Amino acid sequence: MGRKKVVLQDAAQDMLQNMGQQIRLARLRRKVPVEEVASIAGVSRATVWAVEKGMESVAIGNYAAVIAALGLPEDLNLIAREDELGHRLMDERLPLNIRSKPTKKTKGTKSHKRSGK
């Protein structure tokens, strides 16, 4: 059974290639050989090279494994984090009475704690 060819839009392919270059530069700055990254990530050297080329046929999990092997796992959490357009669109769809409003604190209000007796 042959592999399925992944066809990406040019912009998506450019993003992957840019990400691959950044991953390669991160490895080179750390002076870590491909073999070591592959061993830590649990992938082959060919997979590390494919990640560094930004190849679309590489599974996202392999990208994540290589990034984590370089000590950069938090970088994956930055993907789509600042989604201003998405938040604005979501807020526009909410009824006015549900949209978040600034809360006002009432003066003289005390919080009451329950005693565990």
N, C-alpha and C positions, 0 to 999 in steps of 0.2 A: 504494500500500500504506500503510495507516494505522499510526500508532504504537500499540504495545501499552500499555494502561493498567496502571500499577504500583499495586498495592493493598498498603498496609502496615498493620501493626497500629498502634494509637494510640500505643503507647510508642515504636515505631520512628519514626513521623512526628514525634513530639515531640522525639526526639533530633536528627533532621535539621534541624528548625526551630531548635532551640537552637544547633546547630553553625553554621547559616547566620547567625544573629544574631551569634555570636562572630566569624565571619569578617568580617562587615560592620563590627563594632566595631574589629577589628584594622586594617581598611583605613582607617576614619575616623580612628583614633588616629594613623596614619602620614600622614594627609592626602594619600592617593594617590587620584587620580580613577579612576572605573570604567574609563574609556578606557585608562588606563595599565596597570592590572591586566590588562585584556583583551588588550592588546598583548603584554605580557610572557608571559602564560599561553598565548597563541596561541588564544584563544577569542573569541567575540563579546561585546559589552556585555550582550546579552540573557542569555547564559549566566552571566556574572558576577552579574547581578541574580537569576537563578534559583538560583544557588548560595547567595546571601545570603538568599534566602527559604526555603532548605532544601527545595527541590522534589525530590520522589522520582524524577522522570523524568530528572534530570541524571545522566549517567554518572559513576561514581566517579573516573575519570581526570580529568574536568573539575574536580571538587572538589580533587583532588590538585594539578592545575596552578594553580589559583587560590591555594591555600594556599602552594605553593612560590613563586609570584609575589610573595606578601606577605613572603617570607623566613622562613616557618615550616615548612619541609619536615619537620623532626624531629617535629613534632606528630603526624604520621600514624603514626610509629613507636610512639606511646603507646597506640594502639588495641589492646585486649586484652593489653597487656603484663603487667599484674599480674593474672594469672588464677589466684588462689589456689584456687578451687574446682576448676578443671581439673587443676591439679597434684596436689591432694589425691586426686581421683578416680583419676587415673592411678597414683599411688603405691599406692592401695588394691588395684588390679588386679594389681600386680606380685607375684610370689612372694617370700616373705620373704628368700630367699637372694640375690635380685637387687637389692632395695631399697638405696638408697645408705646407707652406714654411715660414721660418722666414721672417718677414717684415723688410725692411730697411727704416729708416727715412732719408729723404733728408735734408741736412743742409740748413738753411736759409728759410725754408718753414714756412709760417705764416698761421694760420687758420683765415678765414674770417667769421665774424658774420654778419648776416643780421639784419639790424635795423628794428624795428617794426613800422616805421612811415607810 
